[in-house]
């Protein structure tokens, strides 16, 4: 007999900066909220749920203060910070 157990959901802190703050859930104080997602969820899916642009080059993603790909899977306790990419001349 093979028993399959579902992985426990993970809770992450999501911080959105600048124009991305508008994508936070209503009644969020400041620029951060806690989000619970299924284990194995990549950042891109987390952001898609809120409508945040997350393609490479459009957003800057940091996880626990380190540069991260939008394809990276979040882990319990991660702090995910997302900024719109900046352009200048």
MMTF fields as JSON, N, C-alpha, C and O atoms, coordinates in Angstrom:
{
  "mmtfVersion": "1.0.0",
  "mmtfProducer": "UNKNOWN",
  "numBonds": 355,
  "numAtoms": 356,
  "numGroups": 89,
  "numChains": 1,
  "numModels": 1,
  "chainsPerModel": [1],
  "groupsPerChain": [89],
  "chainIdList": ["A"],
  "bondAtomList": [4, 2, 8, 6, 12, 10, 16, 14, 20, 18, 24, 22, 28, 26, 32, 30, 36, 34, 40, 38, 44, 42, 48, 46, 52, 50, 56, 54, 60, 58, 64, 62, 68, 66, 72, 70, 76, 74, 80, 78, 84, 82, 88, 86, 92, 90, 96, 94, 100, 98, 104, 102, 108, 106, 112, 110, 116, 114, 120, 118, 124, 122, 128, 126, 132, 130, 136, 134, 140, 138, 144, 142, 148, 146, 152, 150, 156, 154, 160, 158, 164, 162, 168, 166, 172, 170, 176, 174, 180, 178, 184, 182, 188, 186, 192, 190, 196, 194, 200, 198, 204, 202, 208, 206, 212, 210, 216, 214, 220, 218, 224, 222, 228, 226, 232, 230, 236, 234, 240, 238, 244, 242, 248, 246, 252, 250, 256, 254, 260, 258, 264, 262, 268, 266, 272, 270, 276, 274, 280, 278, 284, 282, 288, 286, 292, 290, 296, 294, 300, 298, 304, 302, 308, 306, 312, 310, 316, 314, 320, 318, 324, 322, 328, 326, 332, 330, 336, 334, 340, 338, 344, 342, 348, 346, 352, 350],
  "bondOrderList": [1, 1, 1, 1, 1, 1, 1, 1, 1, 1, 1, 1, 1, 1, 1, 1, 1, 1, 1, 1, 1, 1, 1, 1, 1, 1, 1, 1, 1, 1, 1, 1, 1, 1, 1, 1, 1, 1, 1, 1, 1, 1, 1, 1, 1, 1, 1, 1, 1, 1, 1, 1, 1, 1, 1, 1, 1, 1, 1, 1, 1, 1, 1, 1, 1, 1, 1, 1, 1, 1, 1, 1, 1, 1, 1, 1, 1, 1, 1, 1, 1, 1, 1, 1, 1, 1, 1, 1],
  "groupList": [{"groupName": "UNK", "atomNameList": ["N", "CA", "C", "O"], "elementList": ["N", "C", "C", "O"], "formalChargeList": [0, 0, 0, 0], "bondAtomList": [1, 0, 2, 1, 3, 2], "bondOrderList": [1, 1, 2], "singleLetterCode": "X", "chemCompType": "L-PEPTIDE LINKING"}],
  "groupTypeList": [0, 0, 0, 0, 0, 0, 0, 0, 0, 0, 0, 0, 0, 0, 0, 0, 0, 0, 0, 0, 0, 0, 0, 0, 0, 0, 0, 0, 0, 0, 0, 0, 0, 0, 0, 0, 0, 0, 0, 0, 0, 0, 0, 0, 0, 0, 0, 0, 0, 0, 0, 0, 0, 0, 0, 0, 0, 0, 0, 0, 0, 0, 0, 0, 0, 0, 0, 0, 0, 0, 0, 0, 0, 0, 0, 0, 0, 0, 0, 0, 0, 0, 0, 0, 0, 0, 0, 0, 0],
  "groupIdList": [1, 2, 3, 4, 5, 6, 7, 8, 9, 10, 11, 12, 13, 14, 15, 16, 17, 18, 19, 20, 21, 22, 23, 24, 25, 26, 27, 28, 29, 30, 31, 32, 33, 34, 35, 36, 37, 38, 39, 40, 41, 42, 43, 44, 45, 46, 47, 48, 49, 50, 51, 52, 53, 54, 55, 56, 57, 58, 59, 60, 61, 62, 63, 64, 65, 66, 67, 68, 69, 70, 71, 72, 73, 74, 75, 76, 77, 78, 79, 80, 81, 82, 83, 84, 85, 86, 87, 88, 89],
  "secStructList": [7, 7, 7, 7, 7, 7, 7, 7, 7, 3, 3, 3, 3, 3, 3, 3, 7, 4, 4, 4, 4, 4, 4, 1, 7, 6, 6, 7, 7, 6, 6, 3, 3, 3, 3, 3, 3, 7, 6, 6, 7, 5, 2, 2, 2, 2, 2, 2, 2, 2, 6, 7, 7, 7, 1, 5, 6, 6, 3, 3, 3, 3, 3, 6, 6, 3, 3, 7, 7, 6, 6, 7, 5, 7, 7, 6, 6, 7, 3, 3, 3, 3, 3, 3, 7, 7, 7, 7, 7],
  "xCoordList": [0.834, 0.0, 0.888, 1.859, 0.555, 1.316, 0.435, -0.633, 0.874, 0.1, 0.701, 1.898, -0.144, 0.291, -0.214, -1.409, 0.679, 0.308, 0.511, 1.54, -0.488, -0.358, 0.563, 0.524, 1.387, 2.277, 1.459, 0.465, 1.885, 1.203, 1.374, 2.409, 0.373, 0.522, 1.645, 2.03, 2.152, 3.225, 2.711, 1.867, 3.242, 2.849, 4.059, 5.149, 3.842, 4.92, 4.465, 3.271, 5.432, 5.143, 5.42, 6.512, 4.443, 4.574, 4.638, 3.746, 5.709, 5.879, 5.873, 6.666, 4.979, 4.885, 5.241, 4.779, 6.065, 6.573, 6.13, 5.762, 6.179, 5.868, 4.469, 3.514, 4.348, 3.028, 2.415, 1.218, 3.178, 2.642, 1.808, 1.081, 1.902, 1.123, -0.371, -1.12, -0.803, -2.233, -2.776, -3.99, -1.884, -2.306, -2.503, -2.974, -2.149, -2.338, -3.826, -4.649, -4.177, -5.585, -6.157, -5.424, -7.453, -8.082, -7.84, -7.724, -7.768, -7.601, -6.229, -6.052, -5.26, -3.898, -3.25, -3.282, -2.667, -1.957, -0.511, 0.141, -0.013, 1.371, 1.533, 0.639, 2.697, 3.003, 3.164, 3.696, 2.714, 2.952, 1.709, 0.862, 1.631, 0.566, 1.121, 2.151, 0.442, 0.809, -0.133, -1.337, 0.438, -0.319, -0.017, 1.136, -1.048, -0.872, -1.148, -2.197, -0.183, -0.276, 0.064, 0.694, -0.349, 0.029, 1.545, 2.217, 2.069, 3.497, 3.794, 2.978, 4.952, 5.345, 4.944, 5.145, 4.375, 3.939, 5.123, 5.872, 5.309, 6.366, 5.893, 4.693, 6.84, 6.535, 5.585, 4.642, 5.818, 4.997, 3.523, 2.662, 3.213, 1.816, 1.24, 0.077, 2.056, 1.635, 1.245, 0.195, 2.092, 1.838, 0.657, -0.107, 0.502, -0.611, -1.954, -2.918, -2.009, -3.253, -3.697, -4.889, -2.724, -3.031, -3.02, -3.345, -2.651, -2.603, -1.325, -1.262, -0.298, 0.981, 1.797, 1.983, 2.293, 3.172, 4.42, 5.022, 4.805, 5.938, 6.899, 7.801, 6.73, 7.65, 9.054, 9.226, 10.032, 11.423, 11.609, 11.181, 12.238, 12.466, 11.368, 11.581, 10.197, 9.101, 9.118, 8.798, 9.488, 9.518, 10.861, 11.525, 11.237, 12.417, 11.9, 11.112, 12.347, 11.886, 13.052, 14.119, 12.823, 13.787, 13.088, 11.929, 13.802, 13.296, 14.322, 15.485, 13.86, 14.735, 15.947, 17.053, 15.71, 16.755, 17.698, 18.661, 17.451, 18.326, 17.555, 16.382, 18.238, 17.638, 17.095, 17.756, 15.881, 15.262, 14.508, 14.008, 14.44, 13.674, 12.195, 11.851, 11.309, 9.873, 9.453, 8.369, 10.303, 9.994, 10.362, 10.029, 11.041, 11.462, 10.26, 9.329, 10.285, 9.216, 9.412, 10.519, 8.318, 8.403, 8.36, 7.775, 8.993, 9.036, 8.434, 8.385, 7.986, 7.365, 8.288, 9.461, 7.742, 8.518, 9.264, 9.861, 9.248, 9.94, 9.33, 8.138, 10.178, 9.732, 9.984, 11.127, 8.895, 8.97, 8.719, 7.647, 9.706, 9.58, 9.599, 10.435, 8.657, 8.543, 8.46, 7.667, 9.304, 9.383, 9.141, 9.519, 8.517, 8.488, 9.909, 10.66, 10.267, 11.599, 11.722, 10.755, 12.895, 13.127, 13.846, 14.689, 13.504, 14.2, 14.657, 14.02, 15.731, 16.23, 17.119, 17.433, 17.501, 18.318, 19.409, 20.192],
  "yCoordList": [-1.163, 0.0, 1.238, 1.313, 2.197, 3.444, 4.582, 4.829, 5.271, 6.378, 7.685, 7.932, 8.513, 9.823, 10.875, 10.944, 11.676, 12.748, 14.08, 14.334, 14.916, 16.25, 17.078, 16.987, 17.882, 18.759, 19.869, 20.339, 20.267, 21.342, 22.649, 22.866, 23.521, 24.825, 25.617, 25.338, 26.59, 27.43, 28.861, 29.327, 29.533, 30.923, 31.804, 31.571, 32.827, 33.748, 35.179, 35.478, 36.046, 37.468, 38.07, 37.907, 38.759, 39.391, 40.892, 41.492, 41.499, 42.95, 43.485, 43.059, 44.414, 45.035, 46.507, 47.189, 46.992, 48.351, 49.198, 48.688, 50.518, 51.524, 51.276, 51.091, 51.272, 51.14, 49.765, 49.599, 48.782, 47.436, 47.354, 46.38, 48.353, 48.326, 48.223, 47.702, 48.715, 48.691, 47.275, 47.069, 46.302, 44.909, 44.166, 43.028, 44.798, 44.151, 43.97, 44.732, 42.965, 42.774, 44.021, 44.763, 44.262, 45.425, 45.408, 44.35, 46.576, 46.78, 46.342, 46.135, 46.199, 45.891, 47.161, 48.194, 47.095, 48.237, 48.188, 47.149, 49.296, 49.342, 48.667, 48.701, 48.048, 47.448, 45.934, 45.334, 45.306, 43.874, 43.144, 43.708, 41.874, 41.005, 39.587, 39.273, 38.749, 37.338, 36.564, 36.816, 35.617, 34.838, 33.364, 32.989, 32.533, 31.091, 30.481, 30.714, 29.692, 29.085, 27.599, 27.173, 26.818, 25.397, 25.23, 26.03, 24.194, 23.876, 23.696, 23.148, 24.154, 24.017, 25.19, 25.153, 26.24, 27.411, 28.286, 28.705, 28.574, 29.508, 30.953, 31.221, 31.867, 33.287, 33.773, 34.511, 33.375, 33.851, 33.523, 34.335, 32.364, 31.999, 32.795, 33.198, 33.016, 33.829, 35.224, 35.746, 35.82, 37.168, 37.207, 38.172, 36.175, 36.12, 36.149, 36.739, 35.513, 35.506, 36.921, 37.189, 37.821, 39.201, 40.141, 41.32, 39.63, 40.458, 41.253, 42.161, 40.923, 41.645, 41.168, 39.964, 42.099, 41.686, 41.007, 41.507, 39.879, 39.151, 38.584, 37.827, 38.93, 38.417, 38.98, 40.071, 38.211, 38.647, 39.973, 40.112, 40.929, 42.235, 43.243, 44.445, 42.781, 43.68, 43.951, 45.055, 42.948, 43.069, 42.6, 41.74, 43.188, 42.744, 41.963, 42.481, 40.712, 39.845, 39.518, 39.093, 39.724, 39.321, 38.34, 38.533, 37.296, 36.383, 36.356, 36.004, 36.74, 36.827, 37.708, 37.437, 38.778, 39.755, 39.403, 40.131, 38.307, 37.878, 37.846, 37.472, 38.247, 38.23, 36.841, 35.837, 36.788, 35.491, 35.542, 36.59, 34.41, 34.255, 34.158, 33.617, 34.671, 34.496, 33.022, 32.688, 32.147, 30.718, 30.001, 28.829, 30.691, 30.051, 29.702, 30.496, 28.53, 28.062, 28.69, 28.7, 29.215, 29.809, 28.722, 27.658, 29.014, 28.083, 28.756, 29.983, 27.958, 28.48, 29.477, 29.192, 30.649, 31.666, 32.631, 33.588, 32.404, 33.314, 34.703, 34.868, 35.701, 37.076, 37.4, 37.448, 37.62, 37.886, 39.373, 39.878, 40.076, 41.507, 41.693, 41.122, 42.507, 42.695, 44.186, 44.919, 44.611, 45.999, 46.055, 45.129, 47.13, 47.288, 47.599, 48.301, 47.072, 47.34, 48.833, 49.474, 49.368, 50.783, 50.989, 50.187, 52.055, 52.415, 53.851, 54.654, 54.149, 55.512, 55.847, 55.005, 57.057, 57.457, 58.381, 58.814],
  "zCoordList": [0.0, 0.0, 0.0, 0.753, -0.837, -0.947, -0.456, -1.017, 0.581, 1.145, 0.641, 0.792, 0.043, -0.446, 0.525, 0.813, 1.015, 1.933, 1.245, 0.62, 1.375, 0.809, 1.69, 2.917, 1.044, 1.791, 2.447, 1.893, 3.607, 4.33, 3.57, 2.938, 3.622, 2.974, 3.642, 4.778, 2.93, 3.463, 3.617, 2.852, 4.618, 4.881, 4.608, 5.131, 3.771, 3.425, 3.689, 3.696, 3.903, 3.997, 2.633, 2.09, 2.079, 0.77, 0.959, 1.559, 0.439, 0.505, -0.919, -1.759, -1.176, -2.496, -2.368, -1.454, -3.289, -3.21, -4.396, -5.455, -4.177, -5.195, -5.771, -5.018, -7.084, -7.714, -7.499, -7.732, -7.066, -6.831, -5.549, -5.351, -4.689, -3.441, -3.71, -2.884, -4.854, -5.176, -5.351, -5.344, -5.508, -5.682, -4.357, -4.349, -3.251, -1.953, -1.676, -2.184, -0.875, -0.524, 0.139, 0.793, -0.021, 0.626, 2.134, 2.752, 2.691, 4.136, 4.647, 5.847, 3.744, 4.164, 4.687, 4.018, 5.87, 6.435, 5.958, 6.053, 5.45, 4.983, 3.639, 2.793, 3.456, 2.154, 2.217, 1.284, 3.304, 3.456, 3.952, 4.645, 3.573, 4.072, 4.17, 3.572, 4.916, 4.985, 4.078, 4.044, 3.342, 2.379, 2.618, 2.831, 2.583, 2.693, 1.33, 0.731, 0.845, -0.49, -0.384, 0.584, -1.37, -1.349, -1.465, -2.116, -0.834, -0.975, -2.458, -3.199, -2.883, -4.279, -5.151, -6.365, -4.551, -5.323, -5.687, -4.804, -6.983, -7.374, -7.177, -7.124, -7.071, -6.887, -7.98, -7.692, -9.215, -10.333, -10.108, -10.447, -9.548, -9.286, -8.12, -8.148, -7.099, -5.962, -6.443, -6.069, -7.266, -7.765, -8.727, -8.728, -9.54, -10.488, -9.762, -10.249, -8.598, -7.82, -7.449, -7.301, -7.303, -6.931, -8.137, -8.002, -9.312, -10.513, -10.679, -11.509, -9.897, -9.95, -11.153, -11.325, -11.997, -13.1, -12.533, -11.582, -13.11, -12.526, -13.554, -13.195, -14.82, -15.825, -15.591, -15.048, -16.011, -15.866, -16.609, -17.755, -15.965, -16.558, -16.236, -16.39, -15.794, -15.442, -13.944, -13.503, -13.171, -11.716, -11.173, -11.753, -10.047, -9.311, -8.111, -7.319, -7.978, -6.9, -5.972, -6.413, -4.685, -3.661, -2.726, -2.358, -2.352, -1.331, -0.218, -0.42, 0.969, 2.141, 1.868, 2.336, 1.091, 0.813, -0.318, -0.556, -1.024, -2.119, -3.426, -3.465, -4.508, -5.834, -6.134, -5.866, -6.695, -6.977, -8.298, -8.708, -8.94, -10.169, -9.822, -8.771, -10.68, -10.447, -10.444, -9.966, -10.973, -11.007, -9.707, -9.532, -8.804, -7.553, -6.69, -6.556, -6.118, -5.225, -3.849, -3.31, -3.288, -1.954, -0.894, -1.093, 0.239, 1.354, 2.583, 2.67, 3.512, 4.715, 5.408, 5.646, 5.727, 6.428, 5.532, 6.026, 4.213, 3.292, 3.356, 3.612, 3.116, 2.923, 1.456, 1.001, 0.726, -0.713, -0.924, -0.589, -1.479, -1.758, -3.272, -3.972, -3.767, -5.216, -5.517, -4.926, -6.453, -6.877, -8.383, -9.101, -8.873, -10.321, -10.797, -10.119, -11.962, -12.51, -12.806, -13.217, -12.596, -12.818, -14.14, -14.539, -14.798, -16.031, -15.877, -15.196, -16.496, -16.402, -17.574, -18.415, -17.602, -18.739, -18.34, -19.186]
}
